[in-house]
């Protein structure tokens, strides 16, 4: 189905295809220059045309956050899939089914108990799973620290149990808390150094550890060196968003995802414009709340995408958004933004906002809009 | 499809059908006693078996937040549908199509301009739309205040333009900010009194205004009198949630929606249990953040649903939840909540959490689980 933006009912999620393609090129070229493979995290888009554009630009395989994403990618011919969430033992049967069909699905663990579950299931089913060990490089979530001897224990359990240790991986999720290049460069080097060091510890113990996989969009775009890293995982760079803008890794004209909305009313005395994009459209993500600029539930732009300075979605109910303008601008809102007029909202967090929609409406350079479906659920 | 909870992969949204039925009975009986019709807001569940249970218990028609919900209900034989968001002029053609098929769809406006758009479109298409006027009873969002003469202007535009004024409606959304019965009773009476007064103003101007529709779950469960009100709209009562629990309108054993999750790891030194229910499962809703008890991203229960005191989802990434326990409890988490064990999470906001899932898994009194699909998107 193709259409124009003017013909779309609201709210809809619009992807600016030209911006998306530039974002894909930017990251791929950076990884090419730094001499590492790029394995995009598709949890941001969950959308096949986006993933295919990443593969076409040079990505080697994909990273997924659910086995449903893995199944979807494999069904479309993408075979090298890394499920980058420590696998629950109950999901091993589903992983096995995918591998038996020919998918090179690799899985993740960060504990001896998790490794033992993989070994036990693998041995019972005569399957040599490919397994990554998760390293904690910044204390923000999962993984083993490089000093923890459990790294060697996990590697040994997997290796002696007949599984294939694919490598070590880490994700510097704390990069989302930074907002200057120097701090990002330091964290990127910490992410690289600690993950490479973990691989070296395993190798020094006499075990094989072929790969070192690191990444987050902010560190991937800031790293000065990726020496001894084999691949980078990053996701949100494909669309970028206001959180990334606050971190400082993208410009406003690189934000490729927005929500088209219609004005449905006003509260003139309060300076409120009411729209049909509430939290069901924007998501409840308030990722910019503690950053250097709080964008509420999103930055308001004209229908054509021009940033309206000071105009933010400052309140959201399920199907109502409340937009307020800067104090100097709030006069005459009824005439300036009449009922039925349309606006575009840039989201805090592209992964969360995209997930609210069954599909994207992708607008190409000629203004033609294509409907791109996306995955929902597990 | 039927199954047992033990057979479900995680994360899944579980509906306790017995609790849901009790919640439906409780609200319906209260409305019956107060002598008003109940028009449930189906934006909470967006799920046909839930809606059918509400109708079976005595509800008269439904309230919807999107025209997609209206189409879905009408296709299933539910004809009296109130689309309770001020209608954008661009959606009138879709509303007309529904009415032409025989759906008694009514729409909403809160402005002269909005009313003129309805009149203009209605006259062009020879359709006498049924229209409600939105009243602002507490300043929280949309609507005209009872003192505003625009109420009469809107009613006159509709009436003289040949549309049918169905009535006035309001929603005391600020009830979500309260937490004691006396304050809720006062707000409920304010909601009732102001909406009834708006109807009287219109009638005194010589215009017909048959209905007075009010409601929110907290005020509906607190009102002492609903004199001169014709119908109540409420939604979240069907499942309740932690926000409603903090407001004080439900007990813990009335919470009918939970998310089943699996433990996938630990950070022992920090007392963290890592699960596979991140914000993609729970939503980013932090509705209890400014209430009397902040439940983080949810209250943790055993797999059977028993509340684990002090155990909260305190952090969430896309597919990772971080659970922390009270200080006294955090020893021995690895043995107590081993990898692969399962927990149930009660959500802050049932409407937002439900929306993350393509379907509910409804567990009946016999422990049999049925898959109930739900609507996604617009």
Interface residues (C-beta under 8 A of the other chain):
Chain A: X9 X10 X11 X12 X43 X65 X66 X85 X86 X87 X88 X89 X90 X91 X94 X110 X111 X113 X114 X117 X136 X141 X142 X173 X262 X263 X264 X265 X266 X267 X274 X276 X279 X280 X283 X284 X285 X286 X315 X317 X318 X319 X320 X322 X334 X338 X339 X340 X349 X351 X352 X355 X356 X357 X358 X359 X376 X377 X378
Chain B: X9 X10 X11 X12 X43 X65 X66 X85 X86 X87 X88 X89 X90 X91 X94 X110 X111 X113 X114 X117 X136 X141 X142 X173 X262 X263 X264 X265 X266 X267 X274 X276 X279 X280 X283 X284 X285 X286 X315 X317 X318 X319 X320 X322 X334 X338 X339 X340 X351 X352 X355 X356 X357 X358 X359 X376 X377 X378
